[in-house]
Amino acid sequence: MSTPKLFSPLTLGGDNPVRLQHRVVMAPLTRLRTGETGVPTDLVAEYYAQRSTPGGLIIAEATNISPTARGYFGAPGLFTSEQVESWKKVTRAVHAKGGKIFVQLWHTGRVGHPLNQPNGVLPVSSSAVGLEGVNTSAVTREGRRKYVTPRALETREILGVIADYKRAAENAIAAGFDGVELHGANGYLLEQFLCDGVNKRSDKYGGGIENRARLMFEALDAVLSSLKSSQVAIRLSPFGVTFGCTDSTPAETYAYVLKKLNALNLAYVHIVEPRGFHFRGPHVPKDGTTPFCRSLYHGVLMTSSAFNRAEGIKITEDGMADCVAYGRPFISNPDFVKRLKAGSPWNPWDRKTFYMPAKGPLSLGYTDYPAFEQKSAL
């Protein structure tokens, strides 16, 4: 019996592309283990090393591009020299296992709180539109707090945000990452500009789709001016409405974006199917988001969001996606790739320790899940 394509090699896109030995990717997973400073610790290096495989790709958790990008207390950063130096032990640990590691770069925009901002200022967004109807709350050093109405970025400030993306990407490469993934999904800043339900601007960054997508592509162009195209990727969530980020014509919006991305020769485009945590909007195509994107984007396409083993095998065999990113199973199964290939059972995950635990050490629900061999020996 032949090996399913999911467990076969894959060459990513771009010039001088990364070669993978299998197509099971560890998705970027927010874990909030780096406190006030955003500096990864030895524990973070251990966590990623546990989940590394020869020729496998890990996408490290969403990482702040600047102090004002921070929406979650405890998320790491890539804007200080101390952060860059500390990430080096993470990338070295993954490379020592033969793995590859990209890092996801984000600006959370309105999904934040003044307690997470320098000098307690308001978070920023495309427009001063709040998160009405959103059932979650901001994670701050003082616990959960209600979201606030953000401040609209001034046109002159946007160049600074673009420069922050470029600088963080350069810092990522200096820290030893194999590439970066810009977070353009799940209701964060780039999507807040892209979606007309949030973006009410009247300058060159608002109005029609070309203007609303301008920040995304200017950020990509800035990063590509310093990095090889094989070191750059982006994540999108077409048809999702996470954090109330809605668009009136998502098919048209993402058709424009995906067609334009074809010209950039990126390492990959990462698609989030709107299911599970990522709330489903009213316009999702009958066959799902990934086939829609496959019809428009001709480079390496990654898909994610609550796939099981059979679904991951099928979507790669059918050619709808080139690789599949798994999230929560990697949290509770440090040897997830081995388990998935063998069809072994998975450890259940504990939602209470997804983020920094309320009680107990930071290792709780982080580096203490057993591998299958360890569990079998108990």
C-alpha positions in Angstrom: 0.0 0.0 0.0 1.4 3.4 -1.0 2.2 6.1 1.5 -0.5 8.8 1.6 0.7 12.1 0.0 0.3 13.8 3.4 3.4 11.9 4.6 5.4 12.5 1.4 8.0 15.2 0.7 7.0 18.7 -0.5 9.0 21.6 -1.8 7.6 25.0 -0.8 7.5 28.0 -3.1 9.8 30.9 -3.8 13.4 31.2 -4.8 15.7 28.8 -3.0 12.7 26.9 -1.6 12.5 24.9 1.6 12.3 21.2 1.1 10.0 19.3 3.6 10.0 15.5 4.3 6.3 15.5 5.0 3.2 17.7 4.7 2.0 17.8 8.3 2.6 21.3 9.6 2.4 22.5 13.2 0.1 25.5 13.0 0.9 28.8 14.9 -0.6 28.4 18.3 -0.9 31.3 20.8 0.3 30.0 24.2 1.1 33.2 26.2 4.1 31.9 28.1 6.5 34.9 27.8 5.1 37.4 30.3 5.6 41.2 30.2 8.8 41.2 28.2 7.8 38.9 25.3 11.1 37.1 25.7 11.0 33.3 24.9 12.5 31.2 27.7 14.2 27.8 27.8 10.7 26.3 28.3 9.6 27.7 25.0 12.6 26.1 23.3 11.8 22.8 25.0 8.2 23.0 23.8 9.1 23.5 20.2 11.9 20.9 20.3 9.5 18.3 21.6 7.3 18.9 18.5 10.0 18.9 15.9 10.5 16.2 13.3 13.2 15.8 10.6 12.1 17.8 7.6 8.9 18.9 9.3 7.7 22.5 9.4 6.7 24.3 12.5 5.1 27.8 12.4 5.9 29.4 15.7 3.1 31.3 17.5 1.9 34.7 16.5 4.6 37.2 17.5 4.3 41.0 18.0 6.1 43.2 15.4 6.2 46.2 17.8 5.1 47.3 21.3 1.9 48.7 19.9 1.1 45.5 18.0 0.5 43.6 21.3 -3.1 42.5 22.0 -2.4 39.7 24.4 -0.4 39.8 27.6 2.2 37.0 27.4 2.7 36.9 23.7 6.3 37.0 22.4 7.8 39.7 20.3 10.5 40.3 17.7 11.3 44.0 18.2 14.0 44.0 20.9 17.5 42.6 20.8 16.7 40.5 23.9 13.8 38.9 22.1 15.9 38.2 19.0 18.7 36.6 21.1 16.2 34.5 23.1 14.5 33.2 19.9 17.9 31.8 18.8 17.7 29.0 21.3 14.3 28.1 20.0 15.4 27.9 16.3 18.6 26.1 17.3 16.5 23.5 19.2 14.3 22.9 16.2 17.1 22.7 13.7 19.0 20.3 16.0 16.1 17.9 15.5 16.3 18.4 11.7 13.2 20.6 11.6 12.3 23.8 9.8 10.6 26.7 11.6 8.8 29.9 10.4 7.4 32.4 12.7 4.0 34.1 12.4 4.2 37.9 12.6 1.1 39.8 13.8 -0.3 43.2 14.7 -3.5 42.5 16.6 -5.0 46.0 15.9 -8.3 46.5 17.7 -8.1 43.0 19.4 -6.4 44.4 22.4 -6.6 46.7 25.4 -4.9 49.8 26.7 -3.3 47.7 29.5 -1.3 45.9 26.8 -0.2 49.2 25.1 2.7 51.5 25.8 1.6 54.2 28.2 -2.0 52.8 28.2 -3.0 54.3 24.9 -5.9 53.0 22.8 -5.2 50.1 20.4 -5.4 51.0 16.7 -7.3 49.7 13.7 -8.4 50.7 10.2 -11.3 52.6 11.7 -12.7 53.4 15.1 -15.1 50.4 15.0 -15.4 48.3 18.2 -15.9 44.6 18.7 -19.6 44.7 19.4 -21.2 41.3 19.8 -17.9 39.5 20.4 -18.2 37.1 23.3 -14.6 37.0 24.4 -12.3 39.6 26.1 -8.8 40.9 26.1 -6.0 39.1 28.0 -4.1 41.6 30.1 -1.7 41.5 33.0 -4.6 42.3 35.3 -6.8 39.4 33.9 -9.6 39.5 31.3 -10.9 42.9 30.3 -13.6 44.1 27.9 -12.4 45.3 24.5 -12.5 49.0 23.9 -13.2 51.0 20.8 -9.9 51.5 18.9 -8.4 54.6 17.4 -8.2 54.8 13.6 -4.6 54.9 12.4 -3.7 58.2 10.7 -2.6 57.8 7.1 0.9 59.0 8.0 1.2 56.3 10.7 0.7 53.4 8.4 4.2 53.7 6.9 5.5 53.1 10.5 3.4 49.9 10.7 4.8 48.7 7.4 8.3 49.4 8.6 7.6 47.4 11.8 6.7 44.3 9.7 9.9 44.7 7.7 12.0 45.1 10.8 10.4 42.1 12.6 10.9 39.9 9.5 14.6 40.9 9.4 14.8 40.2 13.1 13.3 36.8 12.6 15.9 35.8 10.1 18.6 37.1 12.4 17.1 34.9 15.1 17.5 31.8 12.9 14.0 31.3 11.6 13.7 29.8 8.1 11.0 32.2 7.2 8.0 34.3 8.3 4.3 34.1 7.9 2.4 37.4 8.0 -0.9 37.0 9.9 -3.5 38.3 7.6 -6.3 36.3 9.1 -8.7 35.8 12.1 -9.7 39.4 12.6 -6.3 41.0 13.3 -5.0 44.2 11.8 -4.4 43.2 8.2 -7.8 41.7 8.0 -9.3 44.8 9.8 -8.1 46.8 6.8 -9.2 44.2 4.2 -12.8 43.7 5.4 -15.4 46.4 4.7 -17.3 45.6 7.9 -14.5 47.2 9.8 -12.7 49.4 7.3 -14.6 52.7 6.9 -11.7 54.8 5.8 -11.9 57.4 3.0 -8.2 57.7 2.2 -6.1 55.4 -0.1 -6.4 52.6 2.5 -10.2 52.5 2.4 -13.1 52.1 -0.1 -12.7 49.6 -2.9 -10.9 46.3 -2.5 -7.7 47.5 -4.1 -7.4 50.2 -1.4 -8.5 47.9 1.5 -5.8 45.3 0.5 -3.2 48.0 0.1 -1.7 47.6 3.6 -1.4 43.8 3.3 0.5 44.1 0.0 2.6 47.0 1.1 3.6 45.0 4.2 4.4 42.0 2.0 6.4 44.1 -0.4 8.4 45.6 2.4 9.2 42.2 3.8 10.1 40.9 0.4 12.5 43.8 -0.1 14.7 42.2 2.7 13.9 38.5 2.6 13.8 35.9 -0.2 10.4 35.0 -1.5 11.0 31.5 -0.2 11.2 33.0 3.3 7.8 34.7 3.2 4.3 33.4 3.5 0.9 34.7 4.6 -2.2 33.4 6.4 -5.7 34.3 5.3 -9.2 33.4 6.6 -11.7 33.9 3.7 -15.3 33.7 4.7 -14.4 33.7 8.5 -15.9 36.3 10.9 -13.5 35.8 13.8 -13.6 38.8 16.2 -16.5 40.2 14.2 -14.4 41.0 11.2 -16.9 40.8 8.4 -16.9 41.6 4.7 -20.0 42.1 2.5 -18.5 40.4 -0.6 -15.8 38.0 0.6 -15.7 35.9 -2.6 -14.8 39.1 -4.6 -12.4 40.3 -1.9 -10.4 37.1 -1.7 -10.5 36.5 -5.4 -8.7 39.8 -5.8 -6.2 39.0 -3.0 -5.4 35.4 -4.1 -4.9 36.4 -7.8 -2.6 39.2 -6.8 -0.6 36.8 -4.5 0.2 34.6 -7.5 2.7 37.2 -8.7 4.8 37.1 -5.4 6.0 33.5 -5.6 5.7 33.1 -1.8 6.7 30.0 0.2 3.1 29.3 0.7 -0.4 30.7 1.3 -2.0 29.4 4.5 -5.8 29.2 4.5 -8.0 28.9 7.6 -11.2 27.0 7.1 -14.0 28.8 9.0 -14.9 26.1 11.5 -14.2 25.3 15.1 -12.8 28.3 16.8 -12.7 30.3 13.6 -16.3 31.4 13.2 -18.1 30.7 10.0 -19.6 33.5 8.0 -22.7 33.4 5.9 -21.0 33.3 2.5 -18.9 30.1 2.7 -18.8 28.1 -0.6 -20.7 24.8 -0.5 -17.4 22.8 -1.1 -15.5 24.8 1.5 -12.9 27.5 1.5 -9.8 25.5 0.4 -11.2 24.4 -3.0 -12.3 28.1 -3.6 -8.7 29.2 -2.9 -7.1 26.4 -4.9 -9.0 27.5 -8.0 -7.5 31.0 -7.7 -4.0 30.5 -6.2 -1.5 28.5 -8.1 1.4 28.3 -5.6 1.8 26.1 -2.5 -1.4 26.1 -0.6 -1.6 25.1 3.1 -5.0 24.6 4.8 -5.9 24.3 8.5 -8.7 24.2 11.1 -9.8 21.1 12.9 -8.8 18.5 10.3 -8.7 14.8 11.4 -6.5 12.2 9.9 -8.8 11.1 7.1 -9.6 14.7 6.1 -6.0 15.6 6.0 -5.2 12.6 3.8 -8.1 13.3 1.5 -7.6 17.0 0.9 -3.9 16.4 -0.1 -4.7 13.3 -2.2 -7.4 15.4 -4.0 -4.9 18.1 -4.7 -7.0 20.8 -3.0 -4.1 21.5 -0.6 -0.4 20.8 -0.7 0.0 20.5 3.1 -2.2 20.6 6.2 -1.5 22.6 9.4 -2.8 20.9 12.6 -3.2 23.0 15.8 -4.6 21.6 19.0 -3.5 18.0 18.4 0.1 19.4 18.5 -0.6 21.0 21.9 -1.4 17.7 23.6 0.8 15.4 21.5 4.4 16.3 21.2 4.9 13.3 18.9 1.8 14.2 16.8 3.4 13.5 13.4 4.4 10.0 14.4 0.9 9.3 15.9 -0.9 10.7 12.8 1.2 8.6 10.4 0.7 5.4 12.5 -3.0 6.1 13.2 -2.3 6.0 16.9 -4.7 7.6 19.4 -4.2 11.2 20.4 -3.9 12.6 23.9 -6.9 14.9 24.7 -6.1 18.6 25.2 -7.0 20.7 28.2 -8.5 24.0 27.1 -7.8 25.5 30.6 -4.0 25.4 29.9 -4.0 26.6 26.2 -2.9 30.0 27.5 -0.9 30.7 30.7 -2.4 28.6 33.4 -4.3 30.4 36.2 -2.5 28.2 38.8 0.6 26.0 38.6 3.8 26.3 36.6 4.0 27.6 33.0 5.0 24.0 32.0 1.4 22.9 32.9 -0.3 21.8 29.7 2.7 23.0 27.7 5.7 20.6 28.0 4.2 17.9 30.2 2.1 16.0 27.7 3.5 12.4 27.2 4.6 10.9 24.0 2.8 7.7 22.9 5.7 5.5 24.1 5.8 7.2 27.5 2.0 6.9 27.9 2.1 3.2 26.9 4.7 2.4 29.5 2.8 3.9 32.4 
